[in-house]
Amino acid sequence: MNINMTKSKHTKKTSFISSEHLAELRRATLIASAGASTRLEGSKLSDKEVEQIANIVFGRKQESQTS
């Protein structure tokens, strides 16, 4: 197997991620990371609560809750 060929195929596949999808992946990663970090410090915030705080801080409209 040619390593360069495999690497170029992988790079080619990642170039097809839409900017909207990439932004949502970054946001989800930020929320999960921030939630985990605060829990390591003793906070009891869930990822959903961290997301609500991020929505307030970054001015994103809250989606309707289906709980």
Secondary structure, 3 states (H helix, E strand, C coil): CCHHHHHHHHHHHHCCCCHHHHHHHHHHHHHHHHHHHHHHCCCCCCHHHHHHHHHHHHCCCCCCCCC
